[in-house]
Amino acid sequence: MSGEDQPPAPEARAPLAGVRVLDLTTVIMGPFASHILADLGADVIKIESPDGDLLRQYRPSRSPGMSGVFLNLHRNKRSVALDLKRESHHAALDRLINGADVFLHNIRPQAIARLGYTYERVKALKPDIVYCGAYGFAATGPYGEKAAYDDLIQAGSGIAGLFAAIDGVPRYVPTVICDKLTGQAIAYSILAALFARARGAGGQAIEVPMFETTVEFNLVEHITGAAFVPPLGRAGFGRLLNARRKPYRTADGYACILPYSDRNWQDFYDFTGRGEFKNDPRFARLAERVQNIDTLYAMIEEEAPKRGTAEWVAFCDRVSIPCMPVLSLDELEDDPQIVASGLFAEAEHPSEGRYRSVRRPVTFSADPFAIRRHAPRLGEHTEEVLAEAGLDRAARAAILADLGVDARPDATTPVPAGES
């Protein structure tokens, strides 16, 4: 039985049980942040327009609005559809804010102001709210109103330019790296603000800009000599910008072969018979090796095709040299580490059928991972959540009618006490 098929652990044990997040974000950056919070037990209420999150539209899918990307990213969340062009729907969102701990959006500052949901307005509704605006660029700069997508930020942050430093041609990393690393920054910032509030500091506003977050991320190692004033060298970590730093072709595939420590290199020289390197002062210690790394990488490139990938992995594991075969995305599920850790499982979605779930990679001894809710259909929980917020049946029916949704309650829709 997979972990997803077991009864979920009691929510009270989850780290964020009892925390309610109103999530007005779309696509990946903000939803990845709320994905993290939801998997930690927060009650994430995804506020969607009547058209739904754009990510719903990707294919393949078994039914409209439920793409494969959507299924894992939006598990453990509830979907409420509201048309914020309508004043009556603003009133509903205001009621939801009153019962929330976190208000998260990725709407540009001027646009959120036009909607009427600046920090000042939201704070007036809920004084201790943690309000997080996730933007492409810091609001105070000249780029504050620019549209921002992952490719744009890769270009502007220096990430695409790193490739040009290697072979003269800038390229994008083939994953939405800026969206996802910023999503993590959003999540940890919200957690820090909630912790501060729990210690009596009250609520506060948080700004998480994707551009500045990515620049800081990129410069962790690449700042190098540029950290000094005046600079002791140009920015750019030499070992990482070496054209020979790459997966090496073996006799039957590709592998990462990465001798790193002094002992690693000595073992590598012995195994490959490259004794001429053993006592060469250019390669004796890390500081010297880094200055001459091109020679060493060229030597690995010469040696790698002489053996198969499995032989390289076996040798390297035996002497603790970092080594991994290069796997395709389709090969990941059969990797023995992935299998042993149970990262992948199958789950049954009420409307979409069987799907592959990727569990939360972080484990908590007191909170075993569980899917409390499968990814919601657009507006699936509108009636349920608005009822919890105290909107009467007539108000709920009017909103659902605006959205073109059948307002009749069914057996799964909670009805507040006193209504029938």
ZAFI-64850 format. One record per residue (C-alpha): residue number from 1; residue in one letter; x, y, z. Coordinates in nm, 2 decimals. Layout:
<rs>
+-----+------+--------+--------+--------+
: seq : type :   east :  north :     up :
+-----+------+--------+--------+--------+
: NUM :    A :      X :      Y :      Z :
...
+-----+------+--------+--------+--------+
</rs>
This chain:
<rs>
+-----+------+--------+--------+--------+
: seq : type :   east :  north :     up :
+-----+------+--------+--------+--------+
:   1 :    M :   0.00 :   0.00 :   0.00 :
:   2 :    S :   0.15 :   0.34 :  -0.10 :
:   3 :    G :   0.18 :   0.62 :   0.15 :
:   4 :    E :  -0.09 :   0.81 :  -0.03 :
:   5 :    D :  -0.34 :   0.52 :   0.02 :
:   6 :    Q :  -0.29 :   0.51 :   0.39 :
:   7 :    P :  -0.51 :   0.71 :   0.63 :
:   8 :    P :  -0.35 :   1.05 :   0.67 :
:   9 :    A :  -0.18 :   1.14 :   0.99 :
:  10 :    P :  -0.38 :   1.36 :   1.22 :
:  11 :    E :  -0.35 :   1.72 :   1.10 :
:  12 :    A :  -0.29 :   1.83 :   1.46 :
:  13 :    R :   0.06 :   1.68 :   1.43 :
:  14 :    A :   0.15 :   1.88 :   1.12 :
:  15 :    P :   0.39 :   2.17 :   1.18 :
:  16 :    L :   0.15 :   2.43 :   1.03 :
:  17 :    A :  -0.18 :   2.28 :   1.14 :
:  18 :    G :  -0.42 :   2.57 :   1.21 :
:  19 :    V :  -0.25 :   2.82 :   0.99 :
:  20 :    R :  -0.47 :   2.95 :   0.71 :
:  21 :    V :  -0.31 :   3.09 :   0.39 :
:  22 :    L :  -0.50 :   3.29 :   0.13 :
:  23 :    D :  -0.31 :   3.22 :  -0.19 :
:  24 :    L :  -0.37 :   3.46 :  -0.48 :
:  25 :    T :  -0.07 :   3.35 :  -0.68 :
:  26 :    T :  -0.06 :   3.18 :  -1.02 :
:  27 :    V :   0.17 :   2.96 :  -1.24 :
:  28 :    I :   0.47 :   2.83 :  -1.04 :
:  29 :    M :   0.66 :   3.08 :  -0.82 :
:  30 :    G :   0.39 :   3.16 :  -0.57 :
:  31 :    P :   0.21 :   2.82 :  -0.60 :
:  32 :    F :   0.54 :   2.64 :  -0.52 :
:  33 :    A :   0.57 :   2.84 :  -0.20 :
:  34 :    S :   0.21 :   2.76 :  -0.10 :
:  35 :    H :   0.28 :   2.40 :  -0.20 :
:  36 :    I :   0.55 :   2.38 :   0.06 :
:  37 :    L :   0.32 :   2.54 :   0.32 :
:  38 :    A :   0.03 :   2.31 :   0.23 :
:  39 :    D :   0.25 :   2.00 :   0.26 :
:  40 :    L :   0.35 :   2.13 :   0.61 :
:  41 :    G :  -0.01 :   2.13 :   0.71 :
:  42 :    A :  -0.13 :   2.48 :   0.64 :
:  43 :    D :  -0.49 :   2.52 :   0.51 :
:  44 :    V :  -0.41 :   2.68 :   0.18 :
:  45 :    I :  -0.70 :   2.84 :   0.00 :
:  46 :    K :  -0.62 :   2.91 :  -0.36 :
:  47 :    I :  -0.82 :   3.21 :  -0.48 :
:  48 :    E :  -0.87 :   3.17 :  -0.86 :
:  49 :    S :  -1.03 :   3.39 :  -1.12 :
:  50 :    P :  -1.33 :   3.23 :  -1.31 :
:  51 :    D :  -1.08 :   3.13 :  -1.58 :
:  52 :    G :  -0.85 :   2.96 :  -1.34 :
:  53 :    D :  -0.47 :   2.94 :  -1.30 :
:  54 :    L :  -0.29 :   2.94 :  -1.63 :
:  55 :    L :  -0.11 :   2.63 :  -1.53 :
:  56 :    R :  -0.43 :   2.43 :  -1.54 :
:  57 :    Q :  -0.43 :   2.47 :  -1.92 :
:  58 :    Y :  -0.11 :   2.28 :  -1.99 :
:  59 :    R :  -0.13 :   1.94 :  -2.16 :
:  60 :    P :  -0.15 :   1.65 :  -2.15 :
:  61 :    S :  -0.44 :   1.62 :  -1.92 :
:  62 :    R :  -0.73 :   1.38 :  -1.88 :
:  63 :    S :  -0.99 :   1.66 :  -1.84 :
:  64 :    P :  -0.98 :   2.03 :  -1.89 :
:  65 :    G :  -0.81 :   2.24 :  -1.63 :
:  66 :    M :  -0.63 :   1.95 :  -1.46 :
:  67 :    S :  -0.28 :   1.93 :  -1.61 :
:  68 :    G :  -0.02 :   1.68 :  -1.49 :
:  69 :    V :   0.19 :   1.97 :  -1.36 :
:  70 :    F :  -0.11 :   2.09 :  -1.15 :
:  71 :    L :  -0.17 :   1.76 :  -0.97 :
:  72 :    N :   0.13 :   1.76 :  -0.74 :
:  73 :    L :   0.19 :   2.14 :  -0.72 :
:  74 :    H :  -0.16 :   2.20 :  -0.58 :
:  75 :    R :  -0.23 :   1.90 :  -0.36 :
:  76 :    N :  -0.34 :   1.98 :   0.00 :
:  77 :    K :  -0.50 :   2.30 :  -0.12 :
:  78 :    R :  -0.86 :   2.42 :  -0.16 :
:  79 :    S :  -0.98 :   2.62 :  -0.46 :
:  80 :    V :  -1.22 :   2.91 :  -0.43 :
:  81 :    A :  -1.32 :   3.09 :  -0.75 :
:  82 :    L :  -1.39 :   3.46 :  -0.72 :
:  83 :    D :  -1.43 :   3.73 :  -0.98 :
:  84 :    L :  -1.26 :   4.03 :  -0.82 :
:  85 :    K :  -1.40 :   4.26 :  -1.09 :
:  86 :    R :  -1.73 :   4.23 :  -0.89 :
:  87 :    E :  -1.78 :   4.42 :  -0.57 :
:  88 :    S :  -1.98 :   4.14 :  -0.41 :
:  89 :    H :  -1.68 :   3.91 :  -0.46 :
:  90 :    H :  -1.45 :   4.16 :  -0.29 :
:  91 :    A :  -1.68 :   4.14 :   0.01 :
:  92 :    A :  -1.64 :   3.76 :   0.01 :
:  93 :    L :  -1.26 :   3.79 :  -0.01 :
:  94 :    D :  -1.27 :   4.04 :   0.28 :
:  95 :    R :  -1.45 :   3.79 :   0.49 :
:  96 :    L :  -1.18 :   3.53 :   0.41 :
:  97 :    I :  -0.90 :   3.77 :   0.50 :
:  98 :    N :  -1.06 :   3.82 :   0.84 :
:  99 :    G :  -1.01 :   3.45 :   0.91 :
: 100 :    A :  -0.66 :   3.42 :   0.75 :
: 101 :    D :  -0.31 :   3.42 :   0.89 :
: 102 :    V :  -0.13 :   3.48 :   0.56 :
: 103 :    F :  -0.22 :   3.68 :   0.25 :
: 104 :    L :   0.01 :   3.58 :  -0.04 :
: 105 :    H :  -0.01 :   3.73 :  -0.39 :
: 106 :    N :   0.21 :   3.78 :  -0.70 :
: 107 :    I :   0.03 :   4.07 :  -0.85 :
: 108 :    R :   0.24 :   4.37 :  -0.93 :
: 109 :    P :   0.22 :   4.66 :  -0.68 :
: 110 :    Q :   0.02 :   4.90 :  -0.89 :
: 111 :    A :  -0.22 :   4.63 :  -0.99 :
: 112 :    I :  -0.28 :   4.50 :  -0.64 :
: 113 :    A :  -0.34 :   4.86 :  -0.53 :
: 114 :    R :  -0.61 :   4.90 :  -0.81 :
: 115 :    L :  -0.78 :   4.59 :  -0.68 :
: 116 :    G :  -0.78 :   4.74 :  -0.33 :
: 117 :    Y :  -0.56 :   4.49 :  -0.15 :
: 118 :    T :  -0.25 :   4.68 :  -0.05 :
: 119 :    Y :  -0.09 :   4.58 :   0.28 :
: 120 :    E :  -0.26 :   4.88 :   0.45 :
: 121 :    R :  -0.60 :   4.77 :   0.34 :
: 122 :    V :  -0.55 :   4.41 :   0.43 :
: 123 :    K :  -0.40 :   4.50 :   0.76 :
: 124 :    A :  -0.71 :   4.71 :   0.84 :
: 125 :    L :  -0.92 :   4.39 :   0.79 :
: 126 :    K :  -0.68 :   4.17 :   0.99 :
: 127 :    P :  -0.43 :   4.36 :   1.20 :
: 128 :    D :  -0.19 :   4.07 :   1.26 :
: 129 :    I :  -0.19 :   3.94 :   0.90 :
: 130 :    V :   0.14 :   3.82 :   0.74 :
: 131 :    Y :   0.12 :   3.98 :   0.40 :
: 132 :    C :   0.36 :   3.87 :   0.13 :
: 133 :    G :   0.39 :   4.03 :  -0.21 :
: 134 :    A :   0.60 :   3.82 :  -0.45 :
: 135 :    Y :   0.71 :   4.03 :  -0.74 :
: 136 :    G :   0.94 :   4.00 :  -1.04 :
: 137 :    F :   1.15 :   4.30 :  -0.92 :
: 138 :    A :   1.17 :   4.50 :  -0.60 :
: 139 :    A :   0.89 :   4.76 :  -0.60 :
: 140 :    T :   1.12 :   5.05 :  -0.53 :
: 141 :    G :   1.33 :   5.01 :  -0.84 :
: 142 :    P :   1.29 :   5.12 :  -1.20 :
: 143 :    Y :   1.19 :   4.77 :  -1.30 :
: 144 :    G :   0.90 :   4.75 :  -1.05 :
: 145 :    E :   0.64 :   4.74 :  -1.32 :
: 146 :    K :   0.81 :   4.51 :  -1.56 :
: 147 :    A :   0.65 :   4.17 :  -1.64 :
: 148 :    A :   0.87 :   3.89 :  -1.51 :
: 149 :    Y :   0.90 :   3.53 :  -1.61 :
: 150 :    D :   1.17 :   3.28 :  -1.54 :
: 151 :    D :   1.35 :   3.32 :  -1.87 :
: 152 :    L :   1.36 :   3.70 :  -1.82 :
: 153 :    I :   1.51 :   3.66 :  -1.47 :
: 154 :    Q :   1.76 :   3.40 :  -1.59 :
: 155 :    A :   1.87 :   3.66 :  -1.85 :
: 156 :    G :   1.89 :   3.95 :  -1.61 :
: 157 :    S :   2.04 :   3.78 :  -1.31 :
: 158 :    G :   2.36 :   3.65 :  -1.47 :
: 159 :    I :   2.25 :   3.29 :  -1.49 :
: 160 :    A :   2.21 :   3.27 :  -1.87 :
: 161 :    G :   2.54 :   3.47 :  -1.90 :
: 162 :    L :   2.73 :   3.20 :  -1.71 :
: 163 :    F :   2.70 :   2.98 :  -2.01 :
: 164 :    A :   2.84 :   3.26 :  -2.23 :
: 165 :    A :   3.14 :   3.27 :  -1.99 :
: 166 :    I :   3.20 :   2.90 :  -2.08 :
: 167 :    D :   3.15 :   2.88 :  -2.45 :
: 168 :    G :   3.05 :   3.23 :  -2.57 :
: 169 :    V :   2.67 :   3.16 :  -2.60 :
: 170 :    P :   2.42 :   3.25 :  -2.32 :
: 171 :    R :   2.16 :   2.98 :  -2.25 :
: 172 :    Y :   1.87 :   2.92 :  -2.01 :
: 173 :    V :   1.89 :   2.64 :  -1.76 :
: 174 :    P :   1.61 :   2.40 :  -1.88 :
: 175 :    T :   1.41 :   2.43 :  -1.56 :
: 176 :    V :   1.22 :   2.72 :  -1.40 :
: 177 :    I :   1.50 :   2.76 :  -1.15 :
: 178 :    C :   1.43 :   3.12 :  -1.06 :
: 179 :    D :   1.06 :   3.06 :  -1.00 :
: 180 :    K :   1.13 :   2.76 :  -0.77 :
: 181 :    L :   1.42 :   2.91 :  -0.57 :
: 182 :    T :   1.21 :   3.22 :  -0.52 :
: 183 :    G :   0.92 :   3.01 :  -0.42 :
: 184 :    Q :   1.13 :   2.86 :  -0.14 :
: 185 :    A :   1.24 :   3.21 :  -0.04 :
: 186 :    I :   0.87 :   3.30 :  -0.01 :
: 187 :    A :   0.80 :   3.00 :   0.20 :
: 188 :    Y :   1.08 :   3.05 :   0.45 :
: 189 :    S :   1.00 :   3.43 :   0.47 :
: 190 :    I :   0.64 :   3.36 :   0.56 :
: 191 :    L :   0.75 :   3.10 :   0.82 :
: 192 :    A :   0.99 :   3.35 :   0.97 :
: 193 :    A :   0.71 :   3.61 :   0.99 :
: 194 :    L :   0.47 :   3.36 :   1.15 :
: 195 :    F :   0.74 :   3.27 :   1.40 :
: 196 :    A :   0.79 :   3.64 :   1.48 :
: 197 :    R :   0.42 :   3.69 :   1.52 :
: 198 :    A :   0.40 :   3.39 :   1.76 :
: 199 :    R :   0.66 :   3.56 :   1.97 :
: 200 :    G :   0.45 :   3.88 :   2.00 :
: 201 :    A :   0.58 :   4.09 :   1.71 :
: 202 :    G :   0.25 :   4.11 :   1.53 :
: 203 :    G :   0.19 :   4.08 :   1.16 :
: 204 :    Q :   0.40 :   4.25 :   0.89 :
: 205 :    A :   0.45 :   4.30 :   0.52 :
: 206 :    I :   0.70 :   4.09 :   0.32 :
: 207 :    E :   0.84 :   4.16 :  -0.03 :
: 208 :    V :   1.01 :   3.88 :  -0.21 :
: 209 :    P :   1.14 :   3.99 :  -0.55 :
: 210 :    M :   1.25 :   3.72 :  -0.80 :
: 211 :    F :   1.52 :   3.92 :  -0.96 :
: 212 :    E :   1.70 :   4.03 :  -0.65 :
: 213 :    T :   1.65 :   3.68 :  -0.49 :
: 214 :    T :   1.81 :   3.52 :  -0.79 :
: 215 :    V :   2.10 :   3.76 :  -0.81 :
: 216 :    E :   2.19 :   3.68 :  -0.44 :
: 217 :    F :   2.15 :   3.31 :  -0.51 :
: 218 :    N :   2.38 :   3.33 :  -0.81 :
: 219 :    L :   2.65 :   3.53 :  -0.63 :
: 220 :    V :   2.69 :   3.30 :  -0.33 :
: 221 :    E :   2.99 :   3.14 :  -0.50 :
: 222 :    H :   3.03 :   3.35 :  -0.81 :
: 223 :    I :   3.11 :   3.68 :  -0.63 :
: 224 :    T :   3.46 :   3.55 :  -0.56 :
: 225 :    G :   3.72 :   3.83 :  -0.59 :
: 226 :    A :   3.45 :   4.09 :  -0.66 :
: 227 :    A :   3.36 :   4.06 :  -0.29 :
: 228 :    F :   3.65 :   4.28 :  -0.21 :
: 229 :    V :   3.68 :   4.66 :  -0.24 :
: 230 :    P :   3.87 :   4.73 :  -0.46 :
: 231 :    P :   3.81 :   4.39 :  -0.63 :
: 232 :    L :   4.07 :   4.13 :  -0.62 :
: 233 :    G :   3.94 :   3.97 :  -0.94 :
: 234 :    R :   3.63 :   3.95 :  -1.16 :
: 235 :    A :   3.31 :   3.78 :  -1.04 :
: 236 :    G :   3.28 :   3.42 :  -1.15 :
: 237 :    F :   3.39 :   3.10 :  -0.98 :
: 238 :    G :   3.66 :   2.95 :  -1.20 :
: 239 :    R :   3.60 :   2.58 :  -1.14 :
: 240 :    L :   3.24 :   2.61 :  -1.23 :
: 241 :    L :   3.30 :   2.81 :  -1.54 :
: 242 :    N :   3.55 :   2.56 :  -1.69 :
: 243 :    A :   3.43 :   2.42 :  -2.02 :
: 244 :    R :   3.56 :   2.08 :  -1.92 :
: 245 :    R :   3.34 :   2.06 :  -1.62 :
: 246 :    K :   3.06 :   1.84 :  -1.75 :
: 247 :    P :   2.93 :   1.49 :  -1.74 :
: 248 :    Y :   3.20 :   1.27 :  -1.90 :
: 249 :    R :   3.13 :   1.02 :  -2.17 :
: 250 :    T :   3.20 :   0.67 :  -2.04 :
: 251 :    A :   3.23 :   0.35 :  -2.25 :
: 252 :    D :   2.85 :   0.31 :  -2.24 :
: 253 :    G :   2.69 :   0.64 :  -2.13 :
: 254 :    Y :   2.77 :   0.95 :  -1.93 :
: 255 :    A :   2.86 :   1.00 :  -1.56 :
: 256 :    C :   2.95 :   1.27 :  -1.31 :
: 257 :    I :   3.30 :   1.17 :  -1.19 :
: 258 :    L :   3.41 :   1.43 :  -0.93 :
: 259 :    P :   3.73 :   1.37 :  -0.74 :
: 260 :    Y :   3.75 :   1.65 :  -0.49 :
: 261 :    S :   3.96 :   1.59 :  -0.18 :
: 262 :    D :   4.33 :   1.53 :  -0.17 :
: 263 :    R :   4.26 :   1.16 :  -0.10 :
: 264 :    N :   4.01 :   1.14 :  -0.38 :
: 265 :    W :   4.26 :   1.25 :  -0.64 :
: 266 :    Q :   4.54 :   1.02 :  -0.51 :
: 267 :    D :   4.29 :   0.73 :  -0.54 :
: 268 :    F :   4.19 :   0.84 :  -0.88 :
: 269 :    Y :   4.56 :   0.86 :  -1.00 :
: 270 :    D :   4.62 :   0.51 :  -0.87 :
: 271 :    F :   4.31 :   0.36 :  -1.03 :
: 272 :    T :   4.38 :   0.51 :  -1.37 :
: 273 :    G :   4.76 :   0.47 :  -1.36 :
: 274 :    R :   4.82 :   0.84 :  -1.39 :
: 275 :    G :   5.11 :   0.85 :  -1.15 :
: 276 :    E :   5.26 :   1.15 :  -1.32 :
: 277 :    F :   5.01 :   1.37 :  -1.13 :
: 278 :    K :   5.07 :   1.22 :  -0.78 :
: 279 :    N :   5.37 :   1.44 :  -0.68 :
: 280 :    D :   5.31 :   1.73 :  -0.90 :
: 281 :    P :   5.29 :   2.05 :  -0.68 :
: 282 :    R :   5.03 :   2.20 :  -0.91 :
: 283 :    F :   4.78 :   1.94 :  -0.79 :
: 284 :    A :   4.89 :   1.89 :  -0.43 :
: 285 :    R :   4.62 :   2.09 :  -0.25 :
: 286 :    L :   4.28 :   2.23 :  -0.33 :
: 287 :    A :   4.41 :   2.59 :  -0.37 :
: 288 :    E :   4.66 :   2.48 :  -0.63 :
: 289 :    R :   4.43 :   2.23 :  -0.80 :
: 290 :    V :   4.16 :   2.50 :  -0.86 :
: 291 :    Q :   4.42 :   2.71 :  -1.04 :
: 292 :    N :   4.50 :   2.42 :  -1.27 :
: 293 :    I :   4.17 :   2.24 :  -1.28 :
: 294 :    D :   4.15 :   2.25 :  -1.66 :
: 295 :    T :   4.44 :   2.00 :  -1.68 :
: 296 :    L :   4.27 :   1.76 :  -1.43 :
: 297 :    Y :   3.93 :   1.78 :  -1.60 :
: 298 :    A :   4.10 :   1.70 :  -1.94 :
: 299 :    M :   4.26 :   1.40 :  -1.78 :
: 300 :    I :   3.93 :   1.27 :  -1.65 :
: 301 :    E :   3.78 :   1.33 :  -1.99 :
: 302 :    E :   4.05 :   1.10 :  -2.14 :
: 303 :    E :   4.01 :   0.83 :  -1.88 :
: 304 :    A :   3.63 :   0.81 :  -1.86 :
: 305 :    P :   3.57 :   0.63 :  -2.19 :
: 306 :    K :   3.80 :   0.35 :  -2.09 :
: 307 :    R :   3.54 :   0.20 :  -1.86 :
: 308 :    G :   3.17 :   0.16 :  -1.84 :
: 309 :    T :   2.95 :   0.37 :  -1.61 :
: 310 :    A :   2.88 :   0.09 :  -1.37 :
: 311 :    E :   3.25 :   0.03 :  -1.32 :
: 312 :    W :   3.32 :   0.39 :  -1.26 :
: 313 :    V :   3.04 :   0.41 :  -1.00 :
: 314 :    A :   3.16 :   0.09 :  -0.83 :
: 315 :    F :   3.52 :   0.22 :  -0.80 :
: 316 :    C :   3.42 :   0.57 :  -0.69 :
: 317 :    D :   3.17 :   0.44 :  -0.43 :
: 318 :    R :   3.44 :   0.21 :  -0.29 :
: 319 :    V :   3.69 :   0.50 :  -0.23 :
: 320 :    S :   3.42 :   0.77 :  -0.16 :
: 321 :    I :   3.48 :   0.97 :  -0.48 :
: 322 :    P :   3.15 :   1.15 :  -0.57 :
: 323 :    C :   3.01 :   0.98 :  -0.88 :
: 324 :    M :   2.67 :   0.94 :  -1.03 :
: 325 :    P :   2.54 :   0.81 :  -1.37 :
: 326 :    V :   2.36 :   1.07 :  -1.58 :
: 327 :    L :   1.99 :   0.98 :  -1.56 :
: 328 :    S :   1.71 :   1.10 :  -1.78 :
: 329 :    L :   1.38 :   1.22 :  -1.62 :
: 330 :    D :   1.22 :   0.89 :  -1.73 :
: 331 :    E :   1.49 :   0.69 :  -1.55 :
: 332 :    L :   1.45 :   0.86 :  -1.21 :
: 333 :    E :   1.17 :   0.65 :  -1.08 :
: 334 :    D :   1.39 :   0.33 :  -1.11 :
: 335 :    D :   1.69 :   0.48 :  -0.93 :
: 336 :    P :   1.75 :   0.26 :  -0.62 :
: 337 :    Q :   1.78 :   0.56 :  -0.39 :
: 338 :    I :   1.45 :   0.71 :  -0.51 :
: 339 :    V :   1.29 :   0.37 :  -0.47 :
: 340 :    A :   1.43 :   0.32 :  -0.12 :
: 341 :    S :   1.33 :   0.66 :   0.00 :
: 342 :    G :   0.98 :   0.63 :  -0.14 :
: 343 :    L :   0.98 :   0.96 :  -0.32 :
: 344 :    F :   0.74 :   0.84 :  -0.59 :
: 345 :    A :   0.41 :   0.67 :  -0.53 :
: 346 :    E :   0.08 :   0.63 :  -0.71 :
: 347 :    A :  -0.24 :   0.80 :  -0.58 :
: 348 :    E :  -0.60 :   0.80 :  -0.69 :
: 349 :    H :  -0.75 :   1.14 :  -0.77 :
: 350 :    P :  -1.13 :   1.16 :  -0.74 :
: 351 :    S :  -1.18 :   1.29 :  -1.10 :
: 352 :    E :  -0.84 :   1.24 :  -1.27 :
: 353 :    G :  -0.77 :   0.87 :  -1.17 :
: 354 :    R :  -0.43 :   0.72 :  -1.10 :
: 355 :    Y :  -0.14 :   0.96 :  -1.10 :
: 356 :    R :   0.22 :   0.96 :  -0.99 :
: 357 :    S :   0.28 :   1.16 :  -0.68 :
: 358 :    V :   0.61 :   1.30 :  -0.56 :
: 359 :    R :   0.61 :   1.32 :  -0.19 :
: 360 :    R :   0.74 :   1.60 :   0.03 :
: 361 :    P :   1.12 :   1.53 :   0.03 :
: 362 :    V :   1.16 :   1.67 :   0.39 :
: 363 :    T :   1.06 :   1.42 :   0.66 :
: 364 :    F :   0.94 :   1.50 :   1.01 :
: 365 :    S :   0.93 :   1.23 :   1.28 :
: 366 :    A :   0.60 :   1.37 :   1.41 :
: 367 :    D :   0.44 :   1.44 :   1.08 :
: 368 :    P :   0.45 :   1.15 :   0.82 :
: 369 :    F :   0.37 :   1.28 :   0.48 :
: 370 :    A :   0.01 :   1.24 :   0.36 :
: 371 :    I :  -0.20 :   1.38 :   0.09 :
: 372 :    R :  -0.49 :   1.54 :   0.28 :
: 373 :    R :  -0.66 :   1.67 :  -0.03 :
: 374 :    H :  -0.59 :   1.60 :  -0.40 :
: 375 :    A :  -0.54 :   1.89 :  -0.63 :
: 376 :    P :  -0.87 :   2.07 :  -0.66 :
: 377 :    R :  -1.08 :   2.13 :  -0.96 :
: 378 :    L :  -1.14 :   2.50 :  -1.03 :
: 379 :    G :  -1.36 :   2.65 :  -0.76 :
: 380 :    E :  -1.43 :   2.31 :  -0.61 :
: 381 :    H :  -1.43 :   2.44 :  -0.25 :
: 382 :    T :  -1.60 :   2.78 :  -0.31 :
: 383 :    E :  -1.92 :   2.69 :  -0.14 :
: 384 :    E :  -1.75 :   2.51 :   0.14 :
: 385 :    V :  -1.50 :   2.79 :   0.22 :
: 386 :    L :  -1.75 :   3.07 :   0.19 :
: 387 :    A :  -1.98 :   2.88 :   0.43 :
: 388 :    E :  -1.69 :   2.85 :   0.68 :
: 389 :    A :  -1.63 :   3.23 :   0.65 :
: 390 :    G :  -1.99 :   3.29 :   0.76 :
: 391 :    L :  -2.15 :   3.41 :   0.43 :
: 392 :    D :  -2.51 :   3.33 :   0.43 :
: 393 :    R :  -2.67 :   3.10 :   0.17 :
: 394 :    A :  -2.81 :   3.38 :  -0.04 :
: 395 :    A :  -2.47 :   3.55 :  -0.07 :
: 396 :    R :  -2.30 :   3.22 :  -0.15 :
: 397 :    A :  -2.57 :   3.14 :  -0.41 :
: 398 :    A :  -2.52 :   3.48 :  -0.57 :
: 399 :    I :  -2.15 :   3.43 :  -0.61 :
: 400 :    L :  -2.18 :   3.08 :  -0.75 :
: 401 :    A :  -2.44 :   3.21 :  -0.99 :
: 402 :    D :  -2.20 :   3.48 :  -1.11 :
: 403 :    L :  -1.95 :   3.20 :  -1.17 :
: 404 :    G :  -2.20 :   2.98 :  -1.35 :
: 405 :    V :  -2.18 :   2.71 :  -1.08 :
: 406 :    D :  -2.47 :   2.51 :  -0.95 :
: 407 :    A :  -2.54 :   2.66 :  -0.60 :
: 408 :    R :  -2.73 :   2.36 :  -0.46 :
: 409 :    P :  -2.54 :   2.21 :  -0.17 :
: 410 :    D :  -2.45 :   1.84 :  -0.19 :
: 411 :    A :  -2.37 :   1.59 :   0.07 :
: 412 :    T :  -2.01 :   1.70 :   0.10 :
: 413 :    T :  -2.09 :   2.07 :   0.14 :
: 414 :    P :  -2.09 :   2.18 :   0.51 :
: 415 :    V :  -2.40 :   2.39 :   0.60 :
: 416 :    P :  -2.36 :   2.63 :   0.89 :
: 417 :    A :  -2.57 :   2.57 :   1.19 :
: 418 :    G :  -2.92 :   2.72 :   1.16 :
: 419 :    E :  -2.94 :   2.68 :   0.78 :
: 420 :    S :  -3.12 :   2.41 :   0.59 :
+-----+------+--------+--------+--------+
</rs>
